[in-house]
Amino acid sequence: MEHVLNSPQLLEALFATAHPTAASTDAVLIANLQYNAELATRLAALESKLATAREGAERALVEARQLERTWRDREKEMYQALQPFSSPALYSRLVNAVGDAEAVADAMAESFLEEGGRDVGEFVREYRALRKTYHLRKERKERWDEGRVGGWR
């Protein structure tokens, strides 16, 4: 008996042949083994699908990042193209136009006074047109400064 107790193989064989619950235990164990084998087979089949899906997702991510970079570049180009029409740029152009109109009118008056010899009627018409442009631009600038230009601030 001592020999049987010291040998695990003999104890297992004795249990499998003599004990009444051995058959049901073996049946449960075999059923669980079969279920594990089926799960392993399904997992192996799903593994290739997962790899395919992962590659597709990676490609989509790379494409999305490329599109995002392209969008940022286009957006930057758009803002650069619109910069001359921004509120500060338009205001700066208006301020410069007021100064230019005044300088041209003053230069025309100085030229007339220094050179003379021009027809006075023609000079007055041209000078009045230049001063009209100057005053219109000046009025627009003053309105802008007062905040009476809609949508710019």
Rosetta blueprint (number, residue, H / E / L):
1 M L
2 E H
3 H H
4 V H
5 L H
6 N H
7 S L
8 P H
9 Q H
10 L H
11 L H
12 E H
13 A H
14 L H
15 F H
16 A H
17 T H
18 A H
19 H L
20 P L
21 T L
22 A H
23 A H
24 S H
25 T H
26 D H
27 A H
28 V H
29 L H
30 I H
31 A H
32 N H
33 L H
34 Q H
35 Y H
36 N H
37 A H
38 E H
39 L H
40 A H
41 T H
42 R H
43 L H
44 A H
45 A H
46 L H
47 E H
48 S H
49 K H
50 L H
51 A H
52 T H
53 A H
54 R H
55 E H
56 G H
57 A H
58 E H
59 R H
60 A H
61 L H
62 V H
63 E H
64 A H
65 R H
66 Q H
67 L H
68 E H
69 R H
70 T H
71 W H
72 R H
73 D H
74 R H
75 E H
76 K H
77 E H
78 M H
79 Y H
80 Q H
81 A H
82 L H
83 Q H
84 P H
85 F H
86 S L
87 S H
88 P H
89 A H
90 L H
91 Y H
92 S H
93 R H
94 L H
95 V H
96 N H
97 A H
98 V H
99 G H
100 D H
101 A H
102 E H
103 A H
104 V H
105 A H
106 D H
107 A H
108 M H
109 A H
110 E H
111 S H
112 F H
113 L H
114 E H
115 E H
116 G L
117 G L
118 R L
119 D L
120 V H
121 G H
122 E H
123 F H
124 V H
125 R H
126 E H
127 Y H
128 R H
129 A H
130 L H
131 R H
132 K H
133 T H
134 Y H
135 H H
136 L H
137 R H
138 K H
139 E H
140 R H
141 K H
142 E H
143 R H
144 W H
145 D H
146 E H
147 G L
148 R L
149 V L
150 G L
151 G L
152 W L
153 R L
